[in-house]
Amino acid sequence: MSIILNTDFVGKYAVSQSCYDGLDTYIEKYEKDFLVRLMGAELYLLFIADLDAATPQVPQTTRFLDLYNSFDIDESNCIRSSEGLRQMIVQFVYFYYSRDINFEPTDSGMMRTVSEVSSILPYTGFNLVESYNEGITNYKEIQWFIRDNSDVYPEENTQPKEYTSGI
């Protein structure tokens, strides 16, 4: 059961609607992987079991809603902020999907897809590495929250993830 949908890819993370079939494959592949690494296998299964059948993307209990929703928390001399689980997964899926969509495996190896009728878009100041690193920032903040509240999440087995400097 997925917590994000292909219709979540809008604005800064927009993809062509004609690509939704391929995008579903990426959601299926990367959502579970990142959530298992973030929470641990046991906590992940409890999270998935907590999703409401009527609104499949939304957990029902406070302990999982706290991870799912965005937060801003004063911690010592800093502010801990997360855009929430949904946004984190959108950022990671967007990164992998957008990176891979421009390349195609062939008998001769990987080939870059080039279209004669397309035009180069102006640089918007946002790139794929930023998308991934924004996902990592959310990942690390949610990871901090889980560890800081270990009495609420005794099943946690969160794994570290690092920023990237390139693709």
N, C-alpha and C positions, 0 to 999 in steps of 0.2 A: 504494500500500500504506500503510495507516494504522498509526501507533504507538499511537493510543488507540482505545478502543471505547466504545460508548454505556454499557456497564456500568461504566466508570470514573467515572461521575457519581454519586457516593455521598457521604454525610456532608454536609459544608458545601456541596458542589457538587451535591447531589442534584437530579434532575429526575424527573418522573413517567415511569414505564415506558411508559405509553400514548403518550408523546411520542417514543419512540426512533426512529421513522421520520423525523421531522423533524430530530431531533438528528443523524442520520447525514449529512444534507445539510450541516449546519453543520460537522461534523468534516471532511468532504471539502473544503469551501470554505476554512476558516480554518487547518487544520493545515499544509497545504502553504505557504500564504501566509506564515505566521509563521516556518516553518522556513527557507524560501528567504531571507527578509529577515534572519534570524539568522545563517545560515551563508554565504549567497551561493549562486548557482545551481549551480556546479560541486561545491562541498562537499556541498550538499544531495543531488545525484544520487549521489555516492559514499556518503553516509550511507544512502540508500534501498537502494542495491545491497548494502550490508553487512547488511541485515536478514535474519535466518535464515528460510528457508522453513518450517521446522518450528514456530518460534515467531515469527510475522511481526512482532510488535511490538518485538522485542529485537535490537539490533545485536550483532555477533560480535567485532569487534576492540576492543582497549583504547582506541584513540583516540576511538571513537564511544561506547563504554560510559561513558567519563569525562564526556561531555556528557549522556548519557541518564540516568545515575544522579545522585542527590543528592550534594552535597559540602559540606564545611566546610574552609576553607583559611586558615591564618594568613598574613596579608599585611601586612608592616610592623606598624602599630599597630591593625590592624582584622582582622576575620574575614570572609572572603568565603563566602557560603552560597547554595546553590541547592537547590531541591527536585527538580531534574531536568527534562528535556525533557517528559516525560509530564505532569507536574503543571502545567507552564507552559501547555501546549496545553489541558489541561482548564480552566484558569482563563480563558483567552481565549475558548474556545468557550462556556463557561458564561455569560460576560458577554454575548456577542453573541446567543446563543440566548435567554437570559432576557430581555434587553432587547427583542428582536423579537417574542417569542411573545405579548406583551400588545397588539400592534398588528396591524391587518389592513388591507391595501390594499382600497379599495372604489372604485366609480365616483365617489363624493363626496370621495375623498381617504383619508388614513390615519384609521382609527377605532380607538379603544381597546376591547379586548375586555372586557366586563363580564358576569359571570354572576350570575343572581338567586339561585342556590342555593349560592354559595360564601360563605365567611366570611373576614374579614381575619385574617391570622395575626399573632401578637404579634411585635414587632420583636426580632430575635435579635442585633442589634449588627453584622450583616454585610450589606453591600449590594453592588450590582453594580459600583460604582466601585471598591470594595475588591478585588473579584475581578480586575478589569482591572489595577489597580495591583500586586497580588501577582504577576500574570503578568509585568508589566513588571519587577518586582524580579528575578524568576527570569531573564528575558530578559537584563537588564543583567549579571547575575552570570555567566551562561553566555557572554555576549559578552566579558566581561573575560577569562574562562578561555581562550577561543579566541585572543584577541589576545595574552594573556600567554604562550601556547604556540604562537607563530606557526611555529616549526620543525616542530611536529606537524601544524599545519593551514595549510600554505602556500597552499592554494586559497581560503582564507576571503575573503569580501567582505561582512562583516557591516554591516548598516544600522542607524542609531540609531532608537530608539523612545522615546517620552516618556510620563510619567505623565499622567493626566487628573484634572481636578477635578470633572467632571460628565459627564453623558451627552449 
